[in-house]
Amino acid sequence: MTTIQLITTGGTIASRPAGASGDVVAGMSGADLRATLHDPLDGIALEVDDFCKVGSSAIDLPLAFALTRRINEHLGRADCDGVVVTHGTDTMEESAFLADLLVRSDKPVVFTGAQRSADAPDTDGPRNIANAVRLAASQQAHGLGAVICFEEDIHAARDVTKTHTSRTDTFRSGEHGKLGEVDGSVVSVHRRPLLRRGYAPARIETEVELLKLTMGVSDRLIRHVASAGAKAIVVEGFGRGNPTPAITQAIGEIVAAGIPVIICSRCPEGRTKPVYGNGGGRDAERAGAIFAGDLAGIKARLLAAVLLGEGADMARLREEFAFFGG
């Protein structure tokens, strides 16, 4: 029999209205979630680990780092064939990507959750769990890295993002496309991720900030963040990764002070490339900024946090971002 470990963290999938206020809060246990499954999951044993019970907007980097360690512990057991993590959708893509960077086993790691709370008559949680468990029990999922299985689709952690606040088909992988799908008892994987590396930091660097640029934005915020103790700064620039001239000037001074600055694009698709002068991306490159290719800003922040936790210097950061930027 195949044994899958279910790790629960809370989120909408484990939430119901509580108290007189009717606030929706995460309170269901892993056993409660397992009891919602009407699917027999023939040939699969499902064990439960209640890791935490929080909305995913409350998950921070240390908690997500601890979650990846828990995943690694379970995968290291001979009697564990794969892991399913139930997680809130707000930050699921971040926890999944962190797991993709840090999980050492080729056994399946599948994140899932729900957009509709457990008390909703059309809740999507039970079917998402059932599909995620089937995927984790499938030989096709071995070597995929951490993935999200949601609304029958399978997405690579590097590529996926939440695209809609409330619809059940919220997760998309943009121009890269999904990895495959789960259709009842049939698991189909159409492509496999190529951009994967494993890291083993003793800690994760929490002082990595992400700034999104807007028309005419000043350099006050980026300078404040740098002076307030940031160990790295990720900047979502315009188009190909262009900052404003004022931001580019600040980048040069910040990098000279030893703080890495990583450039992503605020566009949902396409790659950064240092092309434009007059204070644009080409000048930011000359100032020492690292360009992250098509890696999204929130994923670039996590990669920087992991690398700095390993003690990476500027040269190593450039090497790793060149790899992950595709």
RODREN-398719 format. One line per field, with one value per residue (C-alpha): residue number from 1; x, y, z. Coordinates in nm, 2 decimals, decimal comma, always signed. Example, Ala and Ser with C-alpha at 12.3 -4.5 7.8 and 13.67 -1.06 7.14 Angstrom:
residues 2
kolba	(1/2)
c1	(+1,23/+1,37)
c2	(-0,45/-0,11)
c3	(+0,78/+0,71)
//
This chain:
residues 326
kolba	(1/2/3/4/5/6/7/8/9/10/11/12/13/14/15/16/17/18/19/20/21/22/23/24/25/26/27/28/29/30/31/32/33/34/35/36/37/38/39/40/41/42/43/44/45/46/47/48/49/50/51/52/53/54/55/56/57/58/59/60/61/62/63/64/65/66/67/68/69/70/71/72/73/74/75/76/77/78/79/80/81/82/83/84/85/86/87/88/89/90/91/92/93/94/95/96/97/98/99/100/101/102/103/104/105/106/107/108/109/110/111/112/113/114/115/116/117/118/119/120/121/122/123/124/125/126/127/128/129/130/131/132/133/134/135/136/137/138/139/140/141/142/143/144/145/146/147/148/149/150/151/152/153/154/155/156/157/158/159/160/161/162/163/164/165/166/167/168/169/170/171/172/173/174/175/176/177/178/179/180/181/182/183/184/185/186/187/188/189/190/191/192/193/194/195/196/197/198/199/200/201/202/203/204/205/206/207/208/209/210/211/212/213/214/215/216/217/218/219/220/221/222/223/224/225/226/227/228/229/230/231/232/233/234/235/236/237/238/239/240/241/242/243/244/245/246/247/248/249/250/251/252/253/254/255/256/257/258/259/260/261/262/263/264/265/266/267/268/269/270/271/272/273/274/275/276/277/278/279/280/281/282/283/284/285/286/287/288/289/290/291/292/293/294/295/296/297/298/299/300/301/302/303/304/305/306/307/308/309/310/311/312/313/314/315/316/317/318/319/320/321/322/323/324/325/326)
c1	(+0,00/+0,12/+0,15/+0,10/+0,17/-0,08/+0,07/-0,20/-0,12/-0,47/-0,59/-0,94/-0,96/-0,96/-1,17/-1,52/-1,71/-1,63/-1,81/-2,08/-1,88/-1,89/-1,53/-1,39/-1,09/-0,87/-0,96/-1,01/-0,76/-0,60/-0,83/-1,12/-1,00/-0,94/-1,30/-1,43/-1,30/-1,57/-1,33/-1,21/-0,86/-0,82/-0,47/-0,35/-0,31/-0,33/-0,15/-0,19/+0,05/-0,11/+0,17/-0,02/-0,36/-0,32/-0,44/-0,15/-0,13/+0,01/+0,29/+0,63/+0,97/+1,08/+0,75/+0,77/+1,13/+1,02/+0,75/+1,01/+1,21/+0,90/+0,85/+1,21/+1,17/+0,87/+1,02/+1,32/+1,11/+1,11/+0,74/+0,65/+0,59/+0,50/+0,37/+0,06/+0,05/-0,28/-0,21/-0,39/-0,39/-0,26/+0,10/+0,09/+0,31/+0,58/+0,58/+0,57/+0,87/+1,06/+1,00/+1,11/+1,44/+1,50/+1,34/+1,61/+1,41/+1,27/+0,95/+0,64/+0,56/+0,21/+0,06/-0,32/-0,60/-0,93/-1,09/-1,41/-1,43/-1,51/-1,87/-1,96/-2,20/-1,97/-1,64/-1,35/-1,13/-1,22/-1,17/-0,85/-0,71/-0,82/-0,65/-0,34/-0,32/-0,36/-0,08/+0,15/+0,09/+0,17/+0,51/+0,47/+0,51/+0,86/+1,13/+0,88/+0,99/+0,73/+0,41/+0,06/-0,24/-0,55/-0,88/-0,74/-0,43/-0,07/+0,17/+0,55/+0,62/+0,87/+0,61/+0,27/+0,09/-0,25/-0,44/-0,79/-0,90/-1,18/-1,23/-1,15/-0,93/-0,71/-0,37/-0,20/+0,15/+0,14/+0,35/+0,51/+0,18/+0,08/+0,27/-0,03/-0,37/-0,55/-0,86/-1,03/-0,79/-0,58/-0,27/-0,12/+0,21/+0,29/+0,62/+0,88/+1,06/+1,42/+1,52/+1,57/+1,86/+1,87/+2,00/+2,06/+2,09/+2,11/+1,89/+1,68/+1,76/+1,44/+1,58/+1,50/+1,26/+1,05/+0,97/+0,73/+0,80/+0,53/+0,54/+0,75/+0,82/+1,10/+1,41/+1,30/+1,17/+1,46/+1,71/+1,51/+1,50/+1,87/+1,95/+1,71/+1,90/+1,79/+2,04/+1,91/+1,64/+1,43/+1,30/+1,01/+1,09/+0,91/+0,90/+1,24/+1,33/+1,38/+1,40/+1,34/+1,67/+1,65/+1,61/+1,90/+2,12/+2,02/+2,09/+2,45/+2,51/+2,33/+2,53/+2,85/+2,76/+2,74/+2,37/+2,26/+1,98/+1,79/+1,58/+1,26/+0,97/+0,63/+0,50/+0,34/+0,52/+0,85/+1,21/+1,42/+1,71/+1,94/+1,88/+1,78/+2,01/+1,92/+1,87/+1,71/+1,80/+2,14/+2,25/+2,11/+2,33/+2,63/+2,55/+2,57/+2,21/+2,15/+1,88/+1,65/+1,53/+1,17/+1,17/+0,88/+0,96/+0,81/+1,01/+1,33/+1,29/+1,28/+1,58/+1,78/+1,67/+1,78/+2,12/+2,20/+2,11/+2,38/+2,63/+2,63/+2,84/+2,75/+2,92/+2,72/+2,40/+2,47/+2,54/+2,22/+1,99/+2,14/+2,04/+1,69/+1,61/+1,60)
c2	(+0,00/+0,35/+0,58/+0,96/+1,21/+1,49/+1,80/+2,06/+2,43/+2,59/+2,81/+2,84/+2,47/+2,43/+2,73/+2,79/+3,08/+3,11/+3,29/+3,56/+3,77/+3,50/+3,56/+3,28/+3,13/+2,82/+2,57/+2,23/+1,95/+1,72/+1,44/+1,67/+1,73/+1,36/+1,30/+1,53/+1,30/+1,10/+0,94/+0,60/+0,66/+0,28/+0,15/+0,48/+0,52/+0,88/+0,98/+1,32/+1,58/+1,89/+2,14/+2,46/+2,63/+2,98/+3,17/+3,18/+3,56/+3,50/+3,27/+3,43/+3,31/+3,13/+2,93/+2,84/+2,73/+2,52/+2,36/+2,26/+2,10/+1,90/+1,79/+1,67/+1,48/+1,29/+1,22/+1,08/+0,80/+0,47/+0,43/+0,77/+0,77/+1,13/+1,44/+1,65/+2,00/+2,18/+2,55/+2,88/+3,01/+3,36/+3,25/+2,89/+2,96/+3,10/+2,80/+2,57/+2,74/+2,74/+2,37/+2,32/+2,49/+2,30/+1,95/+1,70/+1,39/+1,31/+1,18/+1,39/+1,71/+1,84/+2,16/+2,22/+2,41/+2,57/+2,90/+2,82/+2,76/+2,41/+2,51/+2,62/+2,39/+2,39/+2,38/+2,28/+2,15/+1,77/+1,72/+1,92/+1,70/+1,38/+1,49/+1,60/+1,26/+1,07/+1,28/+1,23/+0,85/+0,85/+0,74/+1,03/+1,28/+1,16/+1,41/+1,70/+1,89/+2,07/+2,13/+2,28/+2,07/+2,27/+2,24/+1,93/+2,12/+2,05/+2,35/+2,38/+2,58/+2,81/+2,91/+2,92/+3,22/+3,30/+3,50/+3,56/+3,65/+3,41/+3,18/+2,81/+2,80/+3,08/+2,92/+2,97/+2,92/+3,20/+3,15/+2,83/+2,64/+2,37/+2,05/+1,83/+1,73/+1,49/+1,35/+1,12/+0,84/+0,93/+1,14/+1,30/+1,48/+1,66/+1,83/+1,82/+2,12/+2,17/+2,46/+2,29/+2,29/+2,18/+2,39/+2,32/+2,64/+2,62/+2,93/+3,16/+3,53/+3,72/+4,07/+4,06/+4,32/+4,35/+4,68/+4,74/+5,04/+5,28/+5,58/+5,86/+5,68/+5,84/+5,67/+5,73/+5,39/+5,19/+5,40/+5,37/+4,99/+4,97/+5,19/+5,00/+4,67/+4,49/+4,22/+4,22/+4,41/+4,28/+4,55/+4,48/+4,73/+4,84/+4,62/+4,46/+4,55/+4,93/+5,13/+5,51/+5,71/+5,80/+5,44/+5,35/+5,60/+5,46/+5,11/+5,20/+5,33/+5,04/+4,78/+4,96/+4,93/+4,55/+4,50/+4,30/+4,44/+4,19/+4,32/+4,15/+4,28/+4,38/+4,23/+3,88/+3,74/+3,79/+3,83/+4,11/+4,22/+4,52/+4,72/+5,08/+5,36/+5,71/+5,56/+5,24/+4,87/+4,90/+5,16/+4,95/+4,66/+4,89/+4,99/+4,63/+4,51/+4,14/+4,06/+3,77/+3,67/+3,56/+3,47/+3,66/+3,90/+3,70/+3,39/+3,60/+3,72/+3,35/+3,25/+3,54/+3,45/+3,09/+3,18/+3,44/+3,19/+2,97/+3,26/+3,33/+3,63/+3,86/+3,63/+3,33/+3,52/+3,62/+3,26/+3,12/+3,39/+3,34/+2,97/+3,02/+3,31/+3,06)
c3	(+0,00/-0,08/+0,23/+0,18/+0,46/+0,49/+0,65/+0,74/+0,80/+0,81/+0,53/+0,38/+0,33/+0,71/+0,79/+0,91/+1,06/+1,43/+1,71/+1,70/+1,46/+1,19/+1,10/+0,89/+1,07/+1,03/+1,30/+1,15/+1,23/+0,98/+1,10/+1,03/+0,67/+0,62/+0,73/+0,46/+0,19/+0,02/-0,23/-0,11/-0,24/-0,30/-0,22/-0,05/+0,32/+0,44/+0,76/+0,93/+1,07/+1,22/+1,16/+1,23/+1,19/+1,04/+0,75/+0,50/+0,51/+0,86/+0,75/+0,76/+0,63/+0,95/+0,97/+0,60/+0,65/+0,94/+0,72/+0,46/+0,74/+0,84/+0,49/+0,46/+0,79/+0,66/+0,32/+0,49/+0,64/+0,44/+0,50/+0,35/-0,03/-0,07/+0,10/+0,05/+0,22/+0,27/+0,28/+0,23/-0,12/-0,04/+0,00/-0,12/-0,42/-0,19/+0,05/-0,25/-0,42/-0,09/-0,06/-0,42/-0,33/+0,00/-0,03/-0,09/-0,19/-0,53/-0,36/-0,45/-0,26/-0,35/-0,21/-0,23/-0,06/-0,13/-0,23/-0,06/+0,31/+0,45/+0,54/+0,18/+0,01/-0,30/-0,12/-0,34/-0,06/-0,05/-0,42/-0,42/-0,14/-0,31/-0,64/-0,46/-0,28/-0,61/-0,76/-0,46/-0,49/-0,86/-1,00/-1,25/-0,97/-0,87/-0,96/-1,04/-0,73/-0,53/-0,72/-0,67/-0,75/-0,77/-0,96/-1,13/-1,27/-1,18/-1,17/-1,11/-0,79/-0,99/-1,24/-1,07/-0,92/-0,78/-1,04/-0,90/-0,55/-0,52/-0,83/-0,78/-1,09/-0,95/-1,01/-1,35/-1,48/-1,74/-2,06/-1,92/-1,88/-1,64/-1,59/-1,63/-1,48/-1,25/-1,41/-1,16/-1,10/-1,41/-1,35/-1,67/-1,67/-2,00/-1,91/-1,64/-1,48/-1,58/-1,35/-1,02/-0,76/-0,40/-0,12/+0,25/+0,45/+0,82/+0,84/+0,61/+0,57/+0,67/+0,59/+0,21/+0,09/-0,23/-0,39/-0,68/-0,89/-1,02/-1,24/-1,10/-0,77/-0,56/-0,42/-0,06/+0,01/-0,14/+0,05/+0,37/+0,33/+0,26/+0,57/+0,79/+0,76/+0,45/+0,34/-0,02/-0,21/-0,50/-0,73/-0,97/-1,24/-1,55/-1,87/-1,92/-1,57/-1,60/-1,28/-1,27/-1,30/-0,93/-0,83/-1,06/-0,89/-0,55/-0,67/-0,75/-0,40/-0,23/-0,42/-0,35/+0,02/-0,02/-0,04/-0,34/-0,56/-0,78/-1,07/-1,18/-1,39/-1,27/-1,59/-1,54/-1,84/-2,03/-1,92/-1,78/-1,99/-1,95/-2,27/-2,20/-2,09/-1,95/-1,61/-1,73/-1,71/-1,88/-1,63/-1,34/-1,47/-1,48/-1,12/-1,01/-1,01/-1,07/-1,33/-1,26/-1,60/-1,59/-1,22/-1,05/-0,77/-0,49/-0,61/-0,64/-0,28/-0,16/-0,37/-0,23/+0,13/+0,08/-0,08/+0,18/+0,45/+0,29/+0,31/-0,06/-0,19/-0,48/-0,73/-0,62/-0,62/-0,99/-1,08/-0,92/-1,05/-1,40/-1,37/-1,22/-1,45/-1,73)
//
